[in-house]
Amino acid sequence: MVVAVVRPDKLGDVKQALAEIGAPSLTVTNVSGRGSQPAKKGQWRGEEYVVDLHQKVKIECVVADIPAQDVVDAIAEGANTGEKGDGKVFVLPVESATQIRTGKTGQDAV
């Protein structure tokens, strides 16, 4: 499983890059977090506040037929802006999978 946390505005580019390599499916979740991207200051009703949790998109992609490194490279290429806060990509092992509708297991379920 490849898990990536990227900027929301780069989701379209990442989806296109994954489609070009034939990545079969993905799950996208809106998340917030902080890392090396600097905090932003804002003002609301005369009070100043600091936003240190930035909006991000978490992408999860389980692959069996495509090398995980190809998926990592596609995500990194699609999400790269060259600025702090571009995100990170993680690769995790998947022990098993079961497709609920058909009951298929293992690589057939992916």
N, C-alpha and C positions, 0 to 999 in steps of 0.2 A: 504494500500500500504506500502510495506517495501522498504526503500531506503537505500542503503549501499554505502559507499565510501571506497574502499580497494586498496591494492597494486596490480598492474597489473599482477605480477608473481603468485599471489594467485587466479586468476580468474578460472583456471582449477579446483582447489580444491573446490572452492565455487560452481561452476556449478555441480560438482559431488555430493557434499553434498546436494544441492537442488534437484537433480534428485533422490537421495536415499529416500527423504521424499515425493516425488511425486509433487513437486511444478510445476505447469503447464507451466508457461512461464516467460520470463524475458527480460528486455531490458538492453543493456550494452552500455555505452557511455564513451569515453576517456575524462578525465578532468584533470585539474591540480589545486593544492591548497597547503595550508600550515596549519600546526597545531603545534603539539608538536615535530614533527620530526625535527632534527637539520638541519640548512642550510649547503650546501656543497660549498666549494670553488673550483674554476676551473681556468684554464689559457688558453687564446686563443690569439694567435699572440702577445705574450709577455705581455698582459694585464690580470690582475687578475679580476675575477668576482665572484659574489655570486649567487648561485641558491637556492632560498628560496621557489619557487613554484615547488612541486614535482609532477611527473606524477602519476595519480591514475585512477581507473576505478569506474564509478558510475553504480550501479546495481539497477534496479527498478523492483519490482515483486508485482503484484496485486494478492491477494489470496482471495478466498471465501470459498473453501471447506476445507482448511487446516488452523489450528490456526496460526495467525501471529507470535506468540511466537516460534512455531516450526521452522518457516522460519528464524527468528532472530537467534535462537540457531544454526541452520545449517550454516548460513553465518558466525557467530562468530567462529564456530569450524573450518570451511574451511579456514578462513582468518587469523587465529591467528598464529603469529610467536613469540610472547612474547617480541617484540621490539617496540620502539616508531614508530609511523607512520603506525600501522596496519589498522587503519581506524575507522569508526563509522557506526552504524546502527540506522536508524530512522523509526518510525512507524507513518503513517499518515492515517487519515480517508479518504475514497473515497465516495463522495456523490452519484454518479451515473456512469454508464458505458453504452455505446452503441456500439454494434458490427456493423461496417459499412456494411459489406457484407450482413448479414442476417437481420439487423434491430433489433436484440434481445437487450433487455435492462436489467439492474440490474444484479443479480447474473448469469443469463443465458448468459450474454455477457462476463463474466469473464471466 
